[in-house]
Amino acid sequence: MGDRHPYRARPVAGSHVWLTPPEIIQALGLFDLDPCAAPSPRPWPTAVRHMELPEDGLTAKWHGRVWCNPPFGEHTAAWLARMADHGNGIALAFARTDTAMFHEHVFPRSQAVMFLAKRPHFYYPDGTRATGNSGGPICLIAYGRENARKLERSGIKGALLTHHSVREAA
């Protein structure tokens, strides 16, 4: 395919700053840390502690239960790898189940994945709801059994996939 791959023609998003809908955060309960938080002032908290640029949340020390709505695109895999290594939290990402990112950091390392029933509308940094939806299917990825239970009990509409082991088929 070379340079004619269809993703090469897609424009890069104008911003990586898209706030998680507050109802998702509220349904999942209190988080200790958001290592890739929106800039201050933010219209609602996502965690007790927020790391925002210029602080490098990807390489900083993490603690407790982590919420992670990472920049989408080429950087997402690094954030999911870090979440899997940390092992305690929930991440939000595009449900790109055919990608290496999913096969390396989600299927074999998470305890549950919730595929949302509808594409959510994210929010601008000022708290205004975007008029368009996410543009693709979204999932919530639980690392740690307690976070899998939180997803199960959240009341968020979607399909919950729980698993204890995943093996690659030939």
C-alpha positions in Angstrom: 0.0 0.0 0.0 2.9 2.4 0.7 1.9 6.0 0.9 -1.6 5.3 -0.4 -2.7 3.8 2.9 -6.1 5.3 3.7 -5.1 6.5 7.1 -2.3 8.7 5.6 -5.0 10.8 3.9 -6.9 11.5 7.2 -6.3 14.9 8.7 -4.6 15.0 12.1 -6.9 16.3 14.9 -6.6 20.0 15.6 -6.3 19.2 19.3 -5.5 16.4 21.7 -7.5 18.1 24.4 -10.9 16.4 24.5 -12.5 16.0 27.9 -14.2 12.8 29.0 -18.0 13.2 29.4 -18.6 13.9 33.0 -21.2 11.1 33.3 -18.5 8.5 32.5 -16.2 9.8 35.2 -19.0 10.0 37.7 -20.2 6.4 36.9 -16.7 5.0 37.5 -16.0 6.5 40.9 -13.1 8.4 42.4 -9.6 8.1 40.8 -6.4 9.0 42.5 -4.5 10.3 39.4 -5.1 11.5 35.9 -1.7 11.6 34.3 -2.9 13.2 31.0 -5.4 15.7 32.4 -6.9 18.6 30.5 -5.3 22.0 31.3 -6.4 24.1 34.2 -8.9 25.4 34.8 -10.9 22.3 33.9 -14.7 22.3 34.3 -14.8 19.0 36.4 -12.2 16.9 38.1 -11.2 13.5 36.7 -9.1 12.6 39.7 -7.8 13.8 43.0 -4.4 14.7 41.3 -4.2 16.0 37.8 -1.0 16.0 35.7 -1.1 18.5 32.9 1.4 19.8 30.4 4.2 20.7 30.7 4.5 17.9 33.3 5.1 14.6 31.5 2.5 12.3 32.9 3.7 9.4 30.8 7.1 9.2 32.5 6.1 10.6 35.9 5.6 8.3 38.9 2.0 7.0 39.1 0.2 6.1 42.3 -3.2 4.6 43.2 -6.2 4.2 40.9 -5.5 5.9 37.6 -7.9 7.4 35.0 -6.4 7.7 31.5 -8.0 9.4 28.5 -4.8 9.6 26.5 -4.1 11.5 23.3 -5.6 9.5 20.5 -3.5 8.4 17.6 0.1 7.4 17.4 0.6 8.1 21.2 -2.2 5.9 22.5 -0.2 2.7 22.6 2.5 4.1 24.9 -0.2 5.2 27.4 -1.9 1.8 27.3 1.4 0.1 27.8 2.0 2.3 30.9 -1.5 1.6 32.2 -0.9 -2.1 31.8 2.4 -1.9 33.6 0.8 0.1 36.4 -2.1 -2.4 36.6 -4.6 -0.3 38.5 -7.0 2.0 36.6 -9.3 2.5 33.6 -8.3 3.9 30.2 -10.5 5.2 27.5 -9.5 4.5 23.8 -10.8 3.9 20.4 -12.0 0.3 20.1 -9.4 -0.6 17.5 -9.4 -4.3 18.2 -7.4 -5.1 15.1 -4.3 -3.1 16.1 -1.0 -4.2 17.7 -1.9 -1.9 20.5 -4.9 -4.0 21.5 -3.1 -7.3 21.0 -0.1 -6.2 23.1 -1.6 -4.0 25.9 -5.3 -4.7 26.1 -6.4 -8.3 25.4 -3.6 -10.1 27.2 -3.1 -7.5 30.1 -6.5 -6.0 31.0 -9.1 -7.7 33.1 -12.1 -6.2 31.2 -13.1 -4.1 28.2 -16.4 -2.3 27.9 -17.4 -1.4 24.4 -19.7 1.6 24.7 -23.2 1.2 23.2 -23.0 4.6 21.6 -20.3 6.9 20.4 -19.9 9.6 23.1 -19.7 13.3 22.6 -16.5 14.6 24.2 -16.1 18.1 25.6 -14.0 21.2 24.9 -11.7 22.5 27.6 -14.2 25.1 28.5 -16.8 22.4 29.3 -18.8 22.9 26.1 -20.1 19.6 24.6 -18.9 18.9 21.1 -21.6 18.8 18.5 -20.2 15.7 16.8 -19.6 12.4 18.5 -16.2 10.6 18.8 -16.2 9.6 15.2 -15.4 6.0 16.1 -16.3 3.2 18.6 -15.0 3.8 22.1 -14.1 1.4 24.9 -13.2 1.5 28.5 -10.3 -0.8 29.5 -10.0 -2.0 33.1 -6.6 -2.9 34.6 -7.0 -4.7 37.9 -10.0 -6.8 39.1 -11.5 -4.0 41.2 -11.6 -1.8 38.1 -13.3 -4.6 36.2 -15.9 -4.7 38.9 -16.3 -0.9 38.7 -17.0 -1.2 35.0 -19.5 -4.0 35.6 -21.4 -2.0 38.2 -21.1 1.4 36.5 -24.5 1.5 34.8 -22.7 2.6 31.6 -24.4 1.1 28.6 -22.3 -1.2 26.5 -21.0 -4.7 26.1 -18.6 -5.9 28.8 -15.9 -8.4 27.9 -14.3 -9.9 31.0 -11.4 -12.4 30.7 -8.8 -14.1 32.7 -6.6 -15.3 29.9 -6.3 -14.6 26.2 -4.3 -16.6 23.8 -3.5 -15.9 20.2 -5.1 -18.2 17.7 -3.1 -19.3 14.6 
